Amino acid sequence: MNATSTAQSEHNEPTTAQTPAPKNRRRRRIKIALGVTALTLVAAAGGGYLWLNAISDAKNLGVSDCNAVKPEVTATPAGTATADDQRAVCRTLRSMKDAWARHDATAYGDQFAKDATYTSYVGTAYQGRRDITEGHRALFDGFLKGTKLSDSWLSIRFYGPDTAVATSRGDTYEGGKPKAADLSKTQTYTLVRQADGTWRIAAFQNTKRQRVMERISFLFSPDTKPAAEK
């Protein structure tokens, strides 16, 4: 074979570098488009979440002084609560708060009735004073070590002379005391007058406020909004 034939043969051999098939190019374009779409949706969702969080401050913030709350008083055949009863109720709630600040689990538990129930914001159900005391003894040495309680009182209602229901916004904190608008939980205390005349907490319910979910429910169903928040 002469040189001319060899050169012509080499020229006619197929090259190893092939142009990508149209199907592969389309597949890559689809992947890129899907990726961009996913990133756009994530960014939009993140922006929407931040916007909802920014506009979800509660309007009804309450007052820091329990004694400053104007109580609702309902008479029963047993009688009617008095201003002294409100002061006694607030004193019990203050003693509970002070015991938490000292991490004194025994003093904290003593503010509860012997058969009290206590539901934490994560859904833990404590039954009885001993359960509440020992549970908080462990919490004060662990998850809640170094914390204090902050609260802002929304209402106090008396049903007769021996039963009171107090509602608050509250939270634990370390360092600087939070503002009322930053308190992340809504709490209900049911207090009863004991045989010795002392007011103690018979039931406690602690609920974490889901700011964004609450705002979404208000946007889609405005009638769910409480009167105090309108």
C-alpha angles and dihedrals in degrees: 000000000000126000093259092056092046092052091047091050092050090048091053095051114105116253119242095226107084127191110248112263117253090242092059092048091052091049092053092048090051092050091050091048092049091048092051091047092050092050090048092051092048091050091047092048091048092048091048092050092050091048093050091046091051094054098041101088113136118244097204102069101157127211131291095227113073091201090056093064113104102230128221108231124199118186121222132184086270092061141257132298119244138209088265089059091054091051090050092050091049090048091056092049090048091050089052091052093047092049089053091052089053091043087233102156094183093054090043093053091046089068088067129077116254091252096036123145122219125191116191123210090256089056099258109153116210117193118205137352095283092053091048093047098048093041091055093043087063093042093051089054093045135017095009099040112139095012132127133197126252124187143172117201120231102177147343120206126187123203105193121323098302109045130064134174118202123188125195147161109240148162145168120254145177124210116359118029111252124239119253090252090058097054105115104197137065114214137191125199122190111197130189133192109246126217090264090055094254119132113229135175111260097178136011128190122188120189127184110229111232098208100189096041090049091051092048090053090051092050096049097035110024092179089070090068113106117241091246090058097051 
